[in-house]
C-alpha cells in the first residue's frame, strides 16, 4: 500500500510540474494565471469531493477497515485531481490558447 502512495506522489509531482512547464508563451499573463488558478481550484474541488464521498461509502461498507477506506479516498480523489489538471492543461494549450491566438516571441539578438 505504501508503494502505491509513493507512485501516486511521483505522478502528482510530474503532472503538476508538466502543467506549469507547458504554459503557453505569447498569451496575456493575467488570463493565464486566472485560468491556471481556476484549473487547480477545480482539480482540488473535484478530487476532494470524489475522495471524500468514496471514503464515506467505503467506511460504511467496511466499518472495521478505516485504513483501507482512507487509502481508497486518497487514491481515487488524487486520481481525479490528476485527470482534471492534465485535461485542463490540454484544454488550456489546445482550445483556449491555441497557437493561432498566441503572439509570436521576439527573435533573440
Secondary structure per residue as TSV (DSSP state, phi and psi in degrees):
chain	resnum	aa	ss	phi	psi
A	1	X	-	360.0	-37.7
A	2	X	H	-68.1	-33.6
A	3	X	H	-64.7	-38.7
A	4	X	H	-66.8	-37.9
A	5	X	H	-65.7	-36.8
A	6	X	H	-64.2	-43.4
A	7	X	H	-61.8	-42.0
A	8	X	H	-61.2	-44.5
A	9	X	H	-63.7	-38.4
A	10	X	H	-64.2	-45.1
A	11	X	H	-62.6	-39.8
A	12	X	H	-60.7	-46.3
A	13	X	H	-62.3	-42.9
A	14	X	H	-65.0	-41.7
A	15	X	H	-67.6	-44.1
A	16	X	H	-65.7	-41.8
A	17	X	H	-60.9	-47.5
A	18	X	H	-63.9	-35.4
A	19	X	H	-61.5	-46.7
A	20	X	H	-80.2	-27.5
A	21	X	H	-84.5	-4.0
A	22	X	T	-109.0	20.6
A	23	X	-	-57.2	131.7
A	24	X	-	-69.6	139.9
A	25	X	S	-88.7	152.0
A	26	X	S	82.3	23.4
A	27	X	S	-120.8	157.3
A	28	X	-	-60.4	128.5
A	29	X	H	-60.8	-40.2
A	30	X	H	-64.1	-45.0
A	31	X	H	-64.3	-39.7
A	32	X	H	-65.0	-45.0
A	33	X	H	-64.3	-40.8
A	34	X	H	-63.9	-43.4
A	35	X	H	-66.4	-43.5
A	36	X	H	-60.2	-43.2
A	37	X	H	-62.7	-40.8
A	38	X	H	-65.8	-41.9
A	39	X	H	-63.2	-46.0
A	40	X	H	-66.6	-38.3
A	41	X	H	-64.3	-43.8
A	42	X	H	-62.0	-40.2
A	43	X	H	-64.1	-43.0
A	44	X	H	-66.7	-40.6
A	45	X	H	-66.4	-46.7
A	46	X	H	-64.2	-46.7
A	47	X	H	-64.3	-43.9
A	48	X	H	-64.8	-41.8
A	49	X	H	-65.5	-49.1
A	50	X	H	-63.9	-44.7
A	51	X	H	-61.7	-42.4
A	52	X	H	-67.7	-43.0
A	53	X	H	-63.4	-44.5
A	54	X	H	-67.5	-36.1
A	55	X	H	-61.7	-47.0
A	56	X	H	-62.0	-43.7
A	57	X	H	-64.8	-45.0
A	58	X	H	-69.7	-33.6
A	59	X	H	-73.0	-24.6
A	60	X	H	-78.8	-42.8
A	61	X	H	-67.9	-45.3
A	62	X	T	-115.9	74.9
A	63	X	T	-60.0	-31.1
A	64	X	T	-84.2	-4.8
A	65	X	-	-119.0	65.1
A	66	X	H	-64.7	-34.8
A	67	X	H	-62.1	-42.0
A	68	X	H	-66.9	-38.5
A	69	X	H	-64.4	-40.4
A	70	X	H	-63.9	-44.7
A	71	X	H	-60.5	-46.2
A	72	X	H	-60.9	-43.3
A	73	X	H	-63.6	-42.7
A	74	X	H	-65.7	-46.0
A	75	X	H	-68.8	-43.5
A	76	X	H	-70.2	-44.0
A	77	X	H	-65.8	-39.6
A	78	X	H	-65.8	-39.2
A	79	X	H	-64.8	-41.8
A	80	X	H	-61.2	-41.1
A	81	X	H	-62.2	-44.7
A	82	X	H	-62.5	-41.9
A	83	X	H	-65.0	-42.8
A	84	X	H	-63.8	-42.4
A	85	X	H	-65.1	-43.8
A	86	X	H	-65.5	-46.9
A	87	X	H	-68.0	-39.1
A	88	X	H	-62.1	-40.5
A	89	X	H	-64.2	-40.9
A	90	X	H	-65.2	-43.9
A	91	X	H	-63.3	-39.7
A	92	X	I	-60.0	-46.9
A	93	X	I	-81.1	-28.5
A	94	X	I	-103.5	-28.4
A	95	X	I	-111.6	-50.9
A	96	X	I	-77.3	-44.7
A	97	X	T	-121.3	66.4
A	98	X	-	-69.6	167.5
A	99	X	G	-55.9	-32.9
A	100	X	G	-67.8	-21.4
A	101	X	G	-98.5	0.3
A	102	X	S	-93.8	146.7
A	103	X	-	-84.8	129.0
A	104	X	-	-63.6	143.7
A	105	X	-	-71.4	148.1
A	106	X	-	-68.7	142.6
A	107	X	-	-66.8	143.7
A	108	X	-	-76.9	144.9
A	109	X	-	-94.0	360.0
